[in-house]
């Protein structure tokens, strides 16, 4: 694992700790990783970032992320 990857994990760590429980699922056919910070989650808004991550909101609170092309981001090939 490279220094840049560790920096990214370190920056995200406080957010994950805040939520205590994170549910995840990965769809290898579409190469999409889903992260849910609340269950049940009912998003009422979303936005796509410049790096193709969909941030899902419920009442202005981030409740999940949809990470497109997940395996390519990790330097892996989709299974």
Secondary structure, 3 states (H helix, E strand, C coil): CCHHHHHHHHHHHHHHHHHCCCEEEEECCCCEEEEECCCCCCCCEEEECCCCEEEEEECCEEEEEEEECHHHHCCCCCC
